[in-house]
């Protein structure tokens, strides 16, 4: 029973280390270019909402 648990821990460790090595935190994301006018409109709307809530 102890041998099976030890084997399971080894297999789990190898699996998790291989998953961790596949992840690249410096990889670039593939996002669509945002529309500047739409982004500016959203910022202005959020600012207006925040000002309304404040007063």
DRENPA-3360 file (N, C-alpha, C; in nm, 2 decimals, always signed):
BEGIN
1 = XXXXXXXX = +0.08/-0.12/+0.00/+0.00/+0.00/+0.00/+0.09/+0.13/+0.00 ~ +0.19/+0.13/+0.08/+0.28/+0.24/+0.08/+0.36/+0.26/-0.05 ~ +0.39/+0.15/-0.11/+0.46/+0.16/-0.24/+0.37/+0.22/-0.35 ~ +0.24/+0.18/-0.34/+0.14/+0.24/-0.44/+0.12/+0.39/-0.42 ~ +0.12/+0.43/-0.29/+0.10/+0.57/-0.26/+0.23/+0.65/-0.30 ~ +0.34/+0.60/-0.28/+0.47/+0.66/-0.32/+0.48/+0.67/-0.47 ~ +0.44/+0.57/-0.54/+0.44/+0.57/-0.69/+0.34/+0.68/-0.74 ~ +0.22/+0.69/-0.67/+0.12/+0.79/-0.71/+0.18/+0.93/-0.69;
9 = XXXXXXXX = +0.25/+0.95/-0.58/+0.31/+1.08/-0.56/+0.41/+1.12/-0.66 ~ +0.49/+1.02/-0.70/+0.59/+1.05/-0.80/+0.53/+1.08/-0.94 ~ +0.43/+1.00/-0.98/+0.36/+1.03/-1.10/+0.29/+1.16/-1.10 ~ +0.23/+1.20/-0.99/+0.16/+1.33/-0.97/+0.26/+1.44/-0.98 ~ +0.37/+1.43/-0.92/+0.48/+1.53/-0.92/+0.53/+1.55/-1.06 ~ +0.55/+1.44/-1.14/+0.60/+1.45/-1.27/+0.50/+1.52/-1.36 ~ +0.37/+1.49/-1.34/+0.26/+1.55/-1.42/+0.25/+1.70/-1.39 ~ +0.26/+1.73/-1.27/+0.24/+1.88/-1.23/+0.37/+1.96/-1.28;
17 = XXXXXXXX = +0.48/+1.90/-1.27/+0.60/+1.97/-1.32/+0.60/+1.99/-1.47 ~ +0.55/+1.89/-1.54/+0.54/+1.91/-1.69/+0.43/+2.01/-1.72 ~ +0.32/+2.02/-1.65/+0.22/+2.12/-1.67/+0.28/+2.26/-1.64 ~ +0.36/+2.27/-1.54/+0.41/+2.40/-1.50/+0.52/+2.45/-1.60 ~ +0.59/+2.36/-1.66/+0.69/+2.40/-1.76/+0.63/+2.44/-1.89 ~ +0.50/+2.39/-1.92/+0.44/+2.43/-2.05/+0.39/+2.57/-2.04 ~ +0.37/+2.63/-1.92/+0.31/+2.76/-1.91/+0.42/+2.87/-1.93 ~ +0.40/+2.96/-2.02/+0.50/+3.07/-2.04/+0.44/+3.20/-2.00;
25 = XXXXXXXX = +0.48/+3.26/-1.88/+0.42/+3.38/-1.84/+0.45/+3.50/-1.93 ~ +0.56/+3.49/-2.01/+0.60/+3.60/-2.09/+0.54/+3.59/-2.23 ~ +0.46/+3.49/-2.26/+0.41/+3.47/-2.39/+0.31/+3.59/-2.42 ~ +0.31/+3.64/-2.53/+0.22/+3.75/-2.57/+0.08/+3.70/-2.59 ~ -0.02/+3.78/-2.55/-0.16/+3.74/-2.56/-0.21/+3.78/-2.70 ~ -0.30/+3.72/-2.75/-0.36/+3.75/-2.88/-0.49/+3.82/-2.87 ~ -0.49/+3.95/-2.84/-0.61/+4.03/-2.82/-0.63/+4.11/-2.95 ~ -0.76/+4.14/-2.98/-0.79/+4.22/-3.09/-0.76/+4.37/-3.05;
33 = XXXXXXXX = -0.72/+4.45/-3.15/-0.69/+4.59/-3.12/-0.82/+4.66/-3.08 ~ -0.82/+4.73/-2.97/-0.94/+4.80/-2.93/-0.96/+4.92/-3.01 ~ -1.09/+4.96/-3.03/-1.12/+5.08/-3.10/-1.10/+5.20/-3.00 ~ -1.02/+5.29/-3.04/-0.99/+5.40/-2.94/-1.11/+5.49/-2.91 ~ -1.20/+5.51/-3.00/-1.32/+5.59/-2.97/-1.41/+5.52/-2.88 ~ -1.43/+5.39/-2.90/-1.51/+5.31/-2.81/-1.45/+5.30/-2.67 ~ -1.32/+5.29/-2.66/-1.26/+5.28/-2.53/-1.27/+5.41/-2.46 ~ -1.25/+5.52/-2.53/-1.27/+5.66/-2.47/-1.41/+5.68/-2.42;
41 = XXXXXXXX = -1.51/+5.63/-2.50/-1.65/+5.65/-2.46/-1.68/+5.57/-2.33 ~ -1.62/+5.45/-2.32/-1.64/+5.37/-2.20/-1.58/+5.43/-2.08 ~ -1.46/+5.49/-2.10/-1.39/+5.56/-1.99/-1.48/+5.68/-1.94 ~ -1.53/+5.76/-2.04/-1.61/+5.87/-2.00/-1.74/+5.83/-1.93 ~ -1.80/+5.72/-1.98/-1.92/+5.67/-1.92/-1.90/+5.62/-1.77 ~ -1.79/+5.55/-1.75/-1.75/+5.51/-1.61/-1.72/+5.63/-1.52 ~ -1.66/+5.73/-1.58/-1.63/+5.85/-1.50/-1.76/+5.92/-1.46 ~ -1.85/+5.93/-1.56/-1.98/+5.99/-1.53/-2.06/+5.92/-1.42;
49 = XXXXXXX = -2.06/+5.79/-1.43/-2.13/+5.70/-1.34/-2.07/+5.72/-1.20 ~ -1.93/+5.73/-1.19/-1.87/+5.74/-1.06/-1.90/+5.88/-1.00 ~ -1.90/+5.98/-1.08/-1.93/+6.12/-1.03/-2.08/+6.12/-0.98 ~ -2.17/+6.06/-1.05/-2.31/+6.06/-1.01/-2.32/+5.99/-0.88 ~ -2.25/+5.88/-0.86/-2.26/+5.80/-0.74/-2.20/+5.88/-0.62 ~ -2.10/+5.96/-0.65/-2.03/+6.03/-0.54/-2.12/+6.15/-0.49 ~ -2.20/+6.21/-0.57/-2.28/+6.32/-0.53/-2.43/+6.29/-0.52;
% end
